[in-house]
């Protein structure tokens, strides 16, 4: 396969990774919202320090997931460009 074909396969693979990641992202937002509700993260004065830490970690799941999806998709494209 020539260089142009490899790059196109990398782009197609990256789009597939991105679509699958966004499908999982839609399912994950409901779970994160339920976890925040169950932990009572909106009431910061009456929860313990450990619960506050868990709330911070729970809030960070969605941005890290987006960064991971973009990184994997970009890596799929860049791996085909480097060959």
Buried (B, 14 or more C-beta within 10 A) or exposed (E): EEEEEBBEBBBEBBEEBBEEBEEEEEEBEEEBEEBBEEBEBEEEEEBEEEBEEBBEEBEEBBEEBEEEBBEBBEEBBEEBEEE
